[in-house]
Amino acid sequence: MAGWPQTTSQVRGVIVEESRLPPGQYVPRGRPVIHYGRVPRFKPESWDFRVFGATASGAEHHFSWSEFERLPRATRIADFHCVTKFSLMANEWSGVTPATIMAAAPPAPGVRHVMIWAEYGYSANLRMADFTAPDTLFAMELDEKPLSPDRGFPLRIVVPHLYAWKSVKWVRGIEYLVEDRRGFWEERGYHNVADPWREQRYSYQEEPGEGPP
């Protein structure tokens, strides 16, 4: 980013250019964990992943845990920027791409947004362009190990180019949306888009067209 200091630091053996840090962010010691509410208990026999809303067929799609586990895997290495201003650099995530899920459960032609749903009714909305971005992933592993419960086991979405509240933990489904709708934190004053490079932290910063009609 033009004008950003070109100093470097080392994160888990990887040299990181500080120009990779969005404005206002810092690299902490260790790996802080933040979440809202209690950590849910995983019950594989009853767990399922739903794809609903404006699907191409008009029907809901369901994946059991064993079915979801068998989907093709991909790996992404990406940074992770929390709105509370810490950034975790060079994380290796492994999981299922949105493209894989969309191929199995296609959206209707008019879909432009998605709502990510998680345990306890938690949610976050995404533009389709952010949902299908190359680094977005439904992650099941972090650095070649299964996610820990407090980091989202068994499944979370990771959207590295947006603030991390969009990277929902304990994901249970996708709702395809023809029109945008705010999720949990967006309804409570957080920015609808959440671009860390533009420091889009709060809804009062939104410009016309960045929020739902």
C-alpha positions in Angstrom: 0.0 0.0 0.0 1.5 3.3 -1.0 3.0 5.3 1.8 2.8 2.4 4.3 6.2 1.7 6.2 8.2 -1.1 4.5 9.6 -2.6 7.7 9.6 -6.3 8.3 8.9 -8.7 11.2 9.0 -12.5 11.6 5.9 -14.5 12.3 6.3 -18.3 12.9 9.5 -18.3 10.8 7.9 -16.3 8.0 9.3 -12.8 7.1 6.3 -10.5 6.9 6.4 -7.1 5.3 4.6 -4.6 7.5 3.1 -3.1 4.3 0.7 -6.2 4.5 -0.9 -4.7 7.6 -4.0 -2.6 7.0 -4.1 0.8 8.6 -4.4 0.7 12.4 -3.5 -3.0 12.7 -0.6 -4.6 14.6 0.9 -8.1 14.9 0.4 -9.4 18.5 2.4 -11.9 20.5 0.7 -15.3 20.2 -2.7 -15.9 18.7 -5.6 -14.1 20.5 -9.0 -15.7 20.3 -12.2 -13.6 20.4 -15.8 -14.8 20.0 -19.3 -13.9 21.0 -21.2 -16.3 23.3 -20.2 -19.8 24.5 -18.3 -22.4 22.5 -20.9 -24.9 21.1 -20.5 -28.7 21.5 -20.1 -30.6 18.3 -22.4 -33.5 17.7 -21.5 -35.2 14.4 -24.5 -37.5 14.4 -26.9 -34.5 14.2 -24.7 -31.8 12.6 -25.8 -30.7 9.1 -24.9 -28.0 6.7 -27.9 -26.3 4.9 -27.9 -24.3 1.7 -31.2 -22.5 1.3 -32.8 -19.3 0.2 -32.7 -18.5 -3.5 -31.3 -21.8 -4.8 -31.4 -22.6 -8.5 -33.8 -25.5 -7.9 -35.9 -23.8 -5.2 -35.2 -26.6 -2.8 -32.9 -26.7 0.3 -29.7 -28.7 0.2 -28.4 -30.6 3.2 -25.0 -32.1 3.9 -24.4 -34.4 6.8 -21.0 -34.2 8.6 -19.8 -37.3 6.8 -20.9 -35.9 3.4 -19.2 -32.6 4.1 -16.0 -34.2 5.2 -15.8 -36.0 1.8 -16.0 -32.8 -0.2 -12.8 -31.9 -2.1 -10.3 -29.9 0.0 -8.2 -26.9 -0.8 -5.5 -25.0 1.1 -5.0 -21.2 1.4 -2.3 -19.2 3.1 -3.7 -15.8 4.2 -3.6 -13.1 6.8 -6.4 -12.5 9.3 -7.4 -9.0 10.4 -9.6 -8.5 13.5 -11.6 -5.3 13.8 -10.1 -5.0 17.4 -6.9 -4.2 15.5 -4.7 -7.3 15.8 -3.7 -9.2 12.7 -2.5 -12.8 12.5 -0.2 -13.3 9.5 0.4 -16.2 7.2 -2.2 -18.6 8.4 -2.5 -21.9 6.5 -6.2 -22.9 6.2 -7.5 -26.1 4.7 -11.1 -26.8 3.8 -13.8 -26.5 1.2 -14.1 -23.7 -1.3 -17.4 -21.8 -1.9 -17.1 -22.9 -5.5 -17.3 -26.6 -4.5 -20.5 -25.9 -2.4 -22.0 -23.8 -5.2 -21.4 -26.5 -7.7 -23.3 -29.0 -5.5 -26.0 -26.5 -4.5 -26.2 -23.8 -7.1 -27.7 -20.3 -6.5 -30.4 -18.8 -8.6 -29.3 -16.4 -11.3 -30.4 -13.3 -9.3 -28.3 -14.0 -6.2 -25.9 -11.2 -5.3 -25.3 -11.8 -1.6 -25.2 -14.6 0.9 -25.9 -14.8 4.6 -23.6 -17.1 6.5 -25.4 -18.8 9.4 -23.8 -20.4 12.5 -24.7 -22.0 15.8 -27.1 -20.0 18.1 -28.4 -18.0 15.1 -25.3 -16.0 14.6 -24.9 -14.6 11.1 -22.8 -12.4 8.8 -23.7 -11.1 5.3 -21.3 -11.1 2.3 -21.4 -9.8 -1.2 -21.2 -12.6 -3.7 -17.9 -11.2 -4.9 -16.5 -11.5 -1.4 -18.0 -15.0 -0.9 -16.4 -16.3 -4.2 -13.1 -14.5 -3.8 -10.0 -16.7 -4.4 -9.0 -16.8 -0.7 -12.4 -17.4 0.9 -12.7 -20.9 2.3 -14.8 -23.0 4.6 -12.0 -24.0 6.9 -11.7 -27.2 8.8 -8.0 -27.1 9.6 -5.5 -24.4 10.7 -1.8 -25.0 10.1 -2.4 -28.7 9.2 -4.4 -29.4 12.4 -8.1 -29.6 13.0 -9.6 -26.3 14.3 -9.7 -26.0 18.0 -13.2 -25.6 19.5 -12.7 -21.9 20.3 -11.4 -21.2 16.8 -14.6 -22.6 15.2 -14.4 -26.4 15.1 -15.7 -28.2 13.2 -16.2 -25.5 10.5 -15.8 -21.8 10.0 -15.6 -19.6 7.0 -12.5 -17.5 6.4 -12.7 -14.3 4.4 -9.2 -13.0 4.7 -9.6 -9.7 2.8 -12.4 -8.5 5.1 -12.4 -7.9 8.9 -12.6 -11.1 10.8 -16.2 -10.8 12.1 -17.1 -11.8 8.6 -15.1 -15.0 9.1 -17.9 -16.7 11.0 -17.1 -19.6 13.4 -19.2 -22.8 13.9 -20.9 -22.4 10.5 -24.1 -24.4 9.8 -25.3 -23.0 6.5 -25.6 -20.5 3.7 -28.6 -18.5 2.7 -28.6 -17.2 -0.9 -30.0 -13.7 -1.1 -31.3 -11.7 -4.0 -31.2 -8.5 -1.8 -28.7 -7.7 0.8 -29.6 -8.0 4.5 -27.5 -7.2 7.6 -26.1 -10.0 9.8 -25.6 -10.1 13.6 -22.9 -7.4 14.0 -24.0 -5.4 11.0 -27.3 -4.9 12.8 -25.4 -3.7 15.9 -23.5 -0.9 14.2 -20.7 -2.6 12.3 -19.9 -1.7 8.7 -21.8 -3.7 6.1 -18.7 -4.3 3.8 -15.8 -4.5 6.4 -12.8 -3.7 4.2 -9.8 -3.4 6.5 -7.7 -1.4 4.0 -10.4 1.3 4.1 -10.9 0.9 7.9 -14.6 0.1 7.4 -15.4 -0.6 11.0 -18.7 1.0 11.7 -22.0 1.6 9.9 -21.8 5.4 10.2 -18.9 5.2 7.8 -21.0 3.6 5.1 -21.3 5.5 1.8 -24.4 5.2 -0.5 -24.6 1.7 -2.0 -22.6 0.0 0.8 -25.5 -1.0 2.9 -28.9 -2.8 2.2 -31.6 -0.6 0.6 
